[in-house]
Amino acid sequence: MVAFSISGILLCFISWSIFNKVGALRAQEPVLFAADIHANIGFGTPGASEEEVREAARAANAAIFIERLPEGYHTQVGFLLCS
């Protein structure tokens, strides 16, 4: 689920699959979603294979750092906006 808020006021929740079809994210700062690294990298391409995600990490010069993490691409990152 994606939570949308303005100035801390929760507006709505929608599913990731709907957001991917109708929305776009344009942030001024990098954003990490409350998911693992694989999901964050593959967010723009739903259903991305493991190799496609790894290739994207190599292209971003992040693969070595990610692979050194104890859980690698399955390391949880980001935070939940609301609970």
KEKE-542452 format. One record per residue (C-alpha): residue in three letters; residue number from 1; z, x, y. Coordinates in Angstrom, 1 decimal. Layout:
BEGIN
+-----+-----+--------+--------+--------+
! res !   n !      w !      u !      v !
+-----+-----+--------+--------+--------+
! ALA ! NUM !      Z !      X !      Y !
...
+-----+-----+--------+--------+--------+
***
This chain:
BEGIN
+-----+-----+--------+--------+--------+
! res !   n !      w !      u !      v !
+-----+-----+--------+--------+--------+
! MET !   1 !    0.0 !    0.0 !    0.0 !
! VAL !   2 !   -0.7 !    1.1 !    3.6 !
! ALA !   3 !    1.7 !    0.1 !    6.3 !
! PHE !   4 !    0.4 !   -0.4 !    9.8 !
! SER !   5 !    2.7 !   -0.2 !   12.8 !
! ILE !   6 !    2.5 !    0.3 !   16.5 !
! SER !   7 !    5.5 !    1.8 !   18.3 !
! GLY !   8 !    7.6 !    1.4 !   15.2 !
! ILE !   9 !    6.8 !   -2.3 !   14.8 !
! LEU !  10 !    5.5 !   -3.1 !   11.4 !
! LEU !  11 !    2.3 !   -5.1 !   11.6 !
! CYS !  12 !    1.1 !   -5.5 !    8.0 !
! PHE !  13 !    0.6 !   -4.0 !    4.6 !
! ILE !  14 !   -2.8 !   -3.7 !    2.8 !
! SER !  15 !   -3.8 !   -2.1 !   -0.4 !
! TRP !  16 !   -5.3 !    1.4 !   -0.5 !
! SER !  17 !   -8.5 !    0.0 !   -2.1 !
! ILE !  18 !   -9.1 !   -2.5 !    0.7 !
! PHE !  19 !   -8.3 !    0.2 !    3.3 !
! ASN !  20 !  -10.8 !    2.5 !    1.8 !
! LYS !  21 !  -13.5 !   -0.2 !    2.0 !
! VAL !  22 !  -12.9 !   -1.4 !    5.5 !
! GLY !  23 !  -10.8 !    1.2 !    7.4 !
! ALA !  24 !  -10.9 !    4.7 !    8.6 !
! LEU !  25 !   -8.1 !    7.1 !    9.6 !
! ARG !  26 !   -8.6 !    9.2 !   12.7 !
! ALA !  27 !   -5.4 !   11.0 !   13.5 !
! GLN !  28 !   -4.8 !   13.6 !   16.1 !
! GLU !  29 !   -2.4 !   15.4 !   13.7 !
! PRO !  30 !   -2.8 !   16.1 !   10.0 !
! VAL !  31 !   -1.5 !   13.3 !    7.9 !
! LEU !  32 !   -0.1 !   13.5 !    4.3 !
! PHE !  33 !    0.2 !   10.2 !    2.5 !
! ALA !  34 !    3.2 !    9.5 !    0.3 !
! ALA !  35 !    1.4 !   10.6 !   -2.9 !
! ASP !  36 !    0.6 !   13.8 !   -4.7 !
! ILE !  37 !   -1.8 !   16.4 !   -3.4 !
! HIS !  38 !   -4.6 !   15.3 !   -5.7 !
! ALA !  39 !   -4.5 !   11.8 !   -4.2 !
! ASN !  40 !   -4.3 !   13.1 !   -0.6 !
! ILE !  41 !   -7.4 !   15.3 !   -1.1 !
! GLY !  42 !   -9.3 !   12.6 !   -3.0 !
! PHE !  43 !   -8.4 !    9.8 !   -0.6 !
! GLY !  44 !  -11.8 !    9.8 !    1.1 !
! THR !  45 !  -13.6 !    9.6 !   -2.3 !
! PRO !  46 !  -11.9 !    7.1 !   -4.6 !
! GLY !  47 !  -12.2 !    8.1 !   -8.2 !
! ALA !  48 !  -12.9 !   11.8 !   -7.4 !
! SER !  49 !  -12.7 !   13.9 !  -10.5 !
! GLU !  50 !  -10.2 !   16.8 !  -10.9 !
! GLU !  51 !  -13.0 !   19.3 !  -10.4 !
! GLU !  52 !  -14.2 !   17.5 !   -7.2 !
! VAL !  53 !  -10.6 !   17.6 !   -5.8 !
! ARG !  54 !  -10.3 !   21.3 !   -6.7 !
! GLU !  55 !  -13.6 !   22.1 !   -5.1 !
! ALA !  56 !  -12.6 !   20.4 !   -1.9 !
! ALA !  57 !   -9.3 !   22.4 !   -1.9 !
! ARG !  58 !  -11.3 !   25.6 !   -2.4 !
! ALA !  59 !  -13.6 !   24.7 !    0.5 !
! ALA !  60 !  -10.5 !   24.1 !    2.7 !
! ASN !  61 !   -9.0 !   27.4 !    1.6 !
! ALA !  62 !   -6.0 !   25.6 !    0.2 !
! ALA !  63 !   -6.5 !   26.0 !   -3.5 !
! ILE !  64 !   -4.5 !   29.2 !   -4.0 !
! PHE !  65 !   -1.5 !   27.8 !   -2.1 !
! ILE !  66 !   -1.7 !   24.5 !   -4.0 !
! GLU !  67 !   -2.0 !   26.2 !   -7.4 !
! ARG !  68 !    1.1 !   28.3 !   -6.7 !
! LEU !  69 !    3.2 !   25.2 !   -6.3 !
! PRO !  70 !    5.4 !   24.3 !   -9.3 !
! GLU !  71 !    3.5 !   21.0 !   -9.9 !
! GLY !  72 !    0.2 !   22.2 !   -8.4 !
! TYR !  73 !   -2.1 !   19.3 !   -7.5 !
! HIS !  74 !    0.6 !   16.8 !   -8.8 !
! THR !  75 !    3.1 !   17.9 !   -6.2 !
! GLN !  76 !    4.4 !   14.9 !   -4.2 !
! VAL !  77 !    3.9 !   15.2 !   -0.4 !
! GLY !  78 !    4.1 !   13.0 !    2.6 !
! PHE !  79 !    6.7 !   10.4 !    3.3 !
! LEU !  80 !    7.1 !    6.6 !    3.1 !
! LEU !  81 !    6.8 !    4.9 !    6.5 !
! CYS !  82 !    9.1 !    2.0 !    5.4 !
! SER !  83 !   11.1 !    1.0 !    2.4 !
+-----+-----+--------+--------+--------+
***
